Amino acid sequence: MTIASEYYRDLKRGFEAGPPPELDEVAVLTMDASLSGRVVHTFGNGASAAPASHIATDLGKGTAHNHGLEPAHPSGPRLRVVSLADNSALLTAYGVQQASQDMNRPFPDNG
């Protein structure tokens, strides 16, 4: 069996199993956040920062009610979503704050 065949076999099994229950929980929480005017924050470290940014973009665009497409909920509020991975000023401010708090602590012995 080839690598591609194995990939498609596993992909088919995944689709046949159906979505995980956590997906519905996330959808409910996201809709609740939108309807109550709360903000959804995405974040990631290193390579996980890119998907966090992508998810924020998709949620912000996909839940917009004025982008010219037929909206799912035309009378509902827009979802407010922010990717913390895209805000380097905020991330470095947190880093500086944490670093200044750690200055008086002894360096950990990793040896």
C-alpha positions in Angstrom: 0.0 0.0 0.0 1.3 3.4 -0.9 1.6 6.4 1.4 -1.1 8.2 -0.5 -3.4 5.1 -0.3 -2.9 4.9 3.5 -3.6 8.6 3.8 -6.9 8.3 1.9 -7.9 5.2 3.8 -7.3 6.9 7.1 -9.1 10.0 5.9 -12.1 8.0 4.9 -12.2 6.3 8.3 -12.1 9.7 10.0 -15.1 11.0 7.9 -17.0 7.8 8.5 -16.5 8.2 12.3 -18.2 11.6 12.1 -17.2 14.8 13.9 -15.8 14.6 17.4 -18.3 15.8 20.1 -15.9 18.6 21.0 -16.7 20.3 17.7 -20.3 20.9 18.6 -19.1 22.2 22.0 -16.8 24.7 20.3 -19.6 25.8 17.9 -22.0 26.4 20.8 -19.4 28.4 22.8 -18.5 30.4 19.7 -22.2 31.2 18.9 -22.8 32.1 22.6 -19.8 34.4 22.6 -21.1 36.2 19.4 -24.6 36.6 20.7 -23.4 37.9 24.1 -20.9 40.3 22.6 -17.8 38.6 24.1 -14.5 38.4 22.3 -12.9 35.1 21.2 -9.1 35.1 21.5 -6.9 32.7 19.6 -3.2 32.1 20.4 -0.3 29.9 19.6 3.3 29.5 20.3 5.9 29.0 17.5 4.4 27.0 14.6 1.0 27.1 16.3 0.8 30.9 15.9 0.0 30.5 12.2 -3.2 28.4 12.7 -4.3 30.7 15.5 -4.0 33.6 13.1 -5.8 31.7 10.4 -8.7 30.6 12.6 -9.2 34.2 13.8 -9.3 35.4 10.2 -11.7 32.7 9.2 -14.0 33.3 12.1 -13.9 37.1 11.6 -14.7 36.8 8.0 -17.0 33.8 8.1 -19.2 35.3 10.7 -19.4 38.8 9.1 -22.9 39.9 8.3 -22.1 42.6 5.8 -19.7 41.1 3.3 -22.2 40.7 0.4 -22.9 37.0 0.9 -26.1 35.5 2.2 -25.5 35.5 6.0 -26.4 32.6 8.2 -27.8 34.9 10.9 -28.6 38.3 9.3 -29.9 39.9 12.5 -27.2 38.6 14.9 -24.1 40.5 16.0 -20.7 39.9 14.5 -18.3 37.7 16.3 -15.4 39.7 17.8 -12.2 37.6 17.4 -8.6 38.6 18.1 -5.5 36.6 17.4 -2.9 37.2 20.1 -0.3 35.7 17.9 -0.7 38.7 15.5 -0.1 41.3 18.2 3.7 41.4 18.6 3.6 44.5 20.7 1.3 42.8 23.2 3.3 39.6 23.3 6.6 41.4 23.8 5.0 43.6 26.5 3.9 40.4 28.4 7.4 39.0 27.8 9.1 42.0 29.3 6.8 42.0 32.2 7.4 38.3 32.9 11.1 38.7 32.4 11.3 41.6 34.9 9.4 39.5 37.5 11.9 36.6 36.9 15.0 38.7 37.2 15.4 38.2 40.9 14.8 34.4 40.7 17.7 32.0 40.5 18.4 30.6 37.0 17.1 27.0 36.9 19.6 24.2 37.0 18.9 22.0 34.0 22.0 19.9 34.5 
